Amino acid sequence: METPKHQKNQFPALEEKVLAFWEASKIFEQSLAKPAPEGNFVFFEGPPTANGQPGLHHVLARAFKDVMPRYKTMRGYHVERKAGWDTHGLPVELAVEKELGLSGKPDIEKYGVKEFNQKCRDSVWRYKDEWEKLTRRIGFWLDLEHPYITYDNDYIESVWAIIKRVYDQGLLSEGYKVVPHCPRCGTSLSSHEVAQGYREIKDKTVYVKFKLKPDQKIGDTLIAEDNTYVLVWTTTPWTLPGNVALAVNPNIDYVLLTCRSGVGSNQDRFILAKDRVAHVFPDNDCDIIKELSGQELLGLEYQPLFDIAAVKQGGQRAHYLVAGDFVTTADGTGVVHIAPMYGEDDYQLGLVNNLPLAHTVNEDGTFNRELAAYGFVGRFVKDEKTEQDLIEFLERNDYLQKIQDYSHDYPFCWRCETPLLYFAKNSWFIKMTAVKDKLLANASAINWLPEHIKEGRFGEWLNNVKDWAVSRERYWGTPLPIWRCERCGAQKCVGSKQELGQTLEDLHRPFIDEITFECACGGQMKRDRAVTDCWLDSGSMPFAQYHYPFANEKLIDGREQYPAAFIAEAIDQTRGWFYTLLAVSTLLDKGACYQNVICLGHINDQYGKKMSKSKGNIVAPNAVIDEFGADAARLHLYTINQPGEGKKYDTRDTRDVLRQNNMTLWNVLTFYQLYAADNQGSVASSDHVLDRWILSRLSELASEVTAQLNAYHIYEAARTLPIFISDLSTWYLRRSRDRLKSGPNQAAALATLKIVLETLARLMAPFTPFLAESVWQAVTGHNFQDATQSAHLESWPKAGTVEERILADMAVVRRVVEMVLAKRDEAGIKVRQPLPRLTIANCALSDEYLDLIKAEVNVKEIACRFGQDELAVTLDTAVSAELAAEGLKRDLTRAINGLRKQAGLTRDDRVKIFISGHLSETLKAAAALYRLDILGETLADQLSLEEWPDDLLIKDKLALDGQAIDLGLKK
């Protein structure tokens, strides 16, 4: 096997070779086909949309998803990993609109629904190759050859079957309801879509004066004079033309007052909640004329701000004070202006009081012809200039009491970023409120990581569940399978292709719109032109991916591929995919369709700011992988912090992970390979304490990783790997180098290291699949030559015996070493300089451990003393001439081996060493006393301090013992 040099860019090249091996040998396919004595482990892949480039956050999700299927496969499970593509909905339509230069539904209709939807179908695969390349490149094993696709006829038919089931249960209803509406896209949004688009904004809010009609009484008291107003605060001035009533709470205390100073001190009289006076008039000197109950105010009439013909057409009473128990004194004035078409509470109050239901705004967000007399027709209601002109209108007509800036969260369309309007319209709803108890019961069985999401973000969402607005007045989506008779209004819900009575090659609009049915009344039934919420598509995937219930009943009803044991996505999916999955499975009485979920935090830049193109802080995933490799990127993402926490991503941290882990392990492997040929045959277990210690650490690691993965604790499991790699390199290998090179214990040491590397490779396989494969292939000797052999086809390692006493004693050894090295550092004495004596207080280590300490801290003798409560060390720092010579011998050996490395020499290359210059007596003594040691440790045959030949292989200048010398090598 080719060994990469110690440069980071060699690991990506090695990974490409591993990829080629996997694909040529069909290792993924073999992993799916191998015996699975433990049965099925079910994993659901959340469908991405391929009409946009994959980003670093997709690497995060896919890396976490890949761990559990790989682990469970090695544990003896069969893990089907069906890829999926989310292909419907507004994101696709908006991209196509932009490409075609269209703006909204009228342009689409003019262009042609058939042609537009074909463009949408084509566009969803724009970046499919990039998605598949990235998926393969990061080692995410997914069945990309047989994906589910949400626009497929079979998939649509399964969604229809779900809708039919909901319809038959009476849970699908049509109603006039105030919904979050995007005027740009011309369609309503579901509550979980709205939750993804909130942002904090500053608005101009107004306090509006509604003048009471004169000569009205409360009891025997005349209160309505020409200058008496009900004061109202609103954050949405655009809704004022639609006002038909004012709501007060009968249980709140109100006052009638005048102001002697400040704004409104022109003898106007105002009615507002008593508790709000100090907030509304903070700097005014006000006189309270009368205290009033909310009950007393009911029925009082006022003059409308706008003359709206549609309000008067029905003959219903309007413009009077009504009771609203939702009115509070938390903000505003304790009086709420009611525009039934632009607020859910307003609409319900309108129904209760038989108020006029009249629109003053079109679905595109512009004022309609009712505002013709005021010059606002066709103007967008959320436009800043329109809002300013509205406020000026109020001021000109003495309707404005004051203006106030107000910061608050406002919903925007999560796709096109247009501010949403709460808008009364006819829509289809799934009555999720009717199945709330089932939702909560099913949710209680789900294990969440992080745990707080279960009762927090997700639990709160379920506790406040809203009916699901599933119809969309759009084009590219699963057609709503509802037909209605034009004559009698009878409805028909189609639940399968067969029920259409004819075959359609494409179930989308406009082809489905051409299907009609004859009604029993003799009329013609035509399809409702709506399509469904694309989240219904993705929430249906546990069933629709298998064309259930028309096929594969055993997979679902027999629970062979249901429910999912594991899913993972980002935290925003708590109100997206995580919710709709649970909603659909609950509606079908299938319980919770997933059992364990990892909810991932978002990736931000190194400063904690959201990544965006406009900020220039986007990190391209391919750039990271090309520089550091997929394994380094994966391991960094696993270990950066807990999965649910936001992640500050800095490429320098990925570089550190590469250097500290991947490169370190590769160095261990490279050292093993240098002497592996010397390891002939099997060797009985070693008695050496270092071998027993590293095998105990290995068993401890296997036990810990297994336990953590069984609990879906990927972060905790991954964090143990770098710690072990550090122990292996900086302690075991460091102290075992001489044994591994030669000597009576070499075979046992090499056999031990082989076991460790082979087992470690299998333990790392779910996390760093490329590095694991490369190490395993090298250590087992297969070297990518056998298409049936792979680390990922192996069984998961079982934990062996853990010798707790050895682990405890070795921990003491390493603590002593740490303390002694600190003493050396304080004294300014490098470790290569031997010291005469170390005394350890309160230490009961045996000689084999003391020998390790001697070698590591470079002392000649160790004495142990008792009588102290704590571990302590005393270091004799006196350096004799002989010790100084020995220390210089180590420096010289290190310099010579450094020169060998520069010259590119191997173990088979013998050299002659030449030293010249002003040699100190200590250096001469070192060369004389330790000549044989130097020759042996540098693979040299000669050491000369006298001659200096001209034909040297390599030479260098260096300082030893305070003297400048020349050092040269010759083959």
Secondary structure, DSSP 8 states (H G I E B T S, - for coil): -----SSTTHHHHHHHHHHHHHHHHTHHHHHHHS--TTEE--B------TTS---HHHHHHHHHHHHHHHHHHHTTEE---EEEE---SHHHHHHHHHHHT--SHHHHHHH-HHHHHHHHHHHTTTTHHHHHHHHHHTT---EEEEEEETTSHHHHHHHHHHHHHHHHTT-EEEEEEEEEEETTTTEE--HHHHTT-EEEEEEEEEEEEEEB-SS-EETTEE---TTEEEEEEES-GGGGGG--EEEE-TTSEEEEEEESSSTT-SS-EEEEEGGGHHHHSTT--EEEEEEEEHHHHTT-BB--SS--HHHHHT----SEEEE-TT--SSSTTSEEEE-GGG-HHHHHHHHHTT------B-TTSBB-GGGGGGT-BT-BTT-HHHHHHHHHHHHHTT-EEEEEEEEEEEEB-TTT--B-EEEEEEEEEE-GGGGHHHHHHHHTT-EEESTHHHHTHHHHHHHT---EE-EES-SSS-B--EEEETTT--EEE--SSGGGSS--S--STTTGGG-EEE-TTS-EEEE---EE-HHHHHHTHHHHTTTTTTS-HHHHHT-SS-SBSBEEEEGGGGGTHHHHHHHHHHHTT---SBSEEEEE--EE-TTS-B--TTTT----HHHHHHHH-HHHHHHHHHHSS-TTS-EE--HHHHHHHIIIIIIHHHHHHHHHHHHGGG--S-------HHHHHHHHHHHHHHHHHHHHHHTT-HHHHHHHHHHHHHHIIIIIIHHHHHHHHSSTTHHHHHHHHHHHHHHHHHHHTTTSHHHHHHHHHHHHT-TT--TT--GGGS---------HHHHHHHHHHHHHHHHHHHHHHHHT--TTS-EEEEEEES----HHHHHHHHHHHTEEEEEEE-S-SS-EEEEE----HHHHHHHHHHHHHHHHHHHHHHTT--TT--EEEEEEES--HHHHHHHHHTHHHHHHHHTEEEEESS---S--SEEEEEEETTEEEEEEEE-
